[in-house]
Amino acid sequence: MLLEFDYNGHHRIVEPHTYGVSSTGKDTLAAFQTQGTSDKGTVPDWKQFTVDKVKHLKASGTTFTGTRPGYTRGDSRMTKFMPSFSIFKKAALKSSLYFI
């Protein structure tokens, strides 16, 4: 399911692919951004998001199929991997995040 959220002042719509812990110990989401804007200006493209910086998270209700070219299973930027639904559980616990 596509996710929508704000990150670093930009609205994003992404296809989540990997959720885990980065080498710096932060919860991290690797996703393919399909719409919205970015500091780097490149959309669509692969992005990595620090979960604590995600604001106004919601599941869009739109699904996607498969992975995009460039997807790396077992992302080397992460030291621990979690089930993708964990981001929803974490979001439900944070007051700054919500679902519509």
Backbone hydrogen bonds, N-H to C=O, Kabsch-Sander energy under -0.5 kcal/mol:
donor,donor_aa,acceptor,acceptor_aa,energy
2,L,62,T,-3.4
3,L,14,V,-2.4
4,E,58,K,-2.8
5,F,12,R,-2.0
6,D,55,K,-3.1
7,Y,10,H,-2.7
8,N,53,K,-0.5
10,H,7,Y,-1.5
12,R,5,F,-3.4
13,I,35,Q,-1.8
14,V,3,L,-2.6
15,E,32,F,-2.4
17,H,30,A,-2.4
18,T,30,A,-2.0
19,Y,82,M,-0.6
20,G,28,T,-2.6
21,V,80,K,-2.6
22,S,26,K,-2.9
23,S,77,R,-1.1
25,G,22,S,-2.0
28,T,20,G,-3.4
29,L,49,F,-2.8
30,A,18,T,-3.3
31,A,29,L,-0.5
31,A,47,K,-2.6
32,F,15,E,-2.2
33,Q,31,A,-0.7
33,Q,45,D,-2.7
34,T,13,I,-2.4
34,T,32,F,-0.5
35,Q,13,I,-1.5
37,T,11,H,-1.9
41,G,38,S,-0.8
43,V,41,G,-0.8
45,D,33,Q,-1.5
47,K,31,A,-3.0
49,F,29,L,-3.0
51,V,27,D,-2.4
51,V,49,F,-0.6
53,K,50,T,-2.0
54,V,51,V,-1.6
55,K,6,D,-2.7
56,H,96,S,-1.7
58,K,4,E,-2.3
60,S,2,L,-2.5
71,Y,68,R,-1.7
73,R,71,Y,-0.6
75,D,72,T,-0.5
78,M,75,D,-1.8
79,T,21,V,-3.1
80,K,21,V,-1.2
82,M,19,Y,-3.2
86,S,83,P,-2.1
87,I,84,S,-1.2
88,F,85,F,-0.7
89,K,85,F,-1.7
90,K,86,S,-2.8
91,A,87,I,-2.1
92,A,88,F,-2.1
93,L,89,K,-1.0
93,L,90,K,-0.6
94,K,90,K,-0.8
94,K,91,A,-0.8
97,L,94,K,-1.3
98,Y,57,L,-0.8
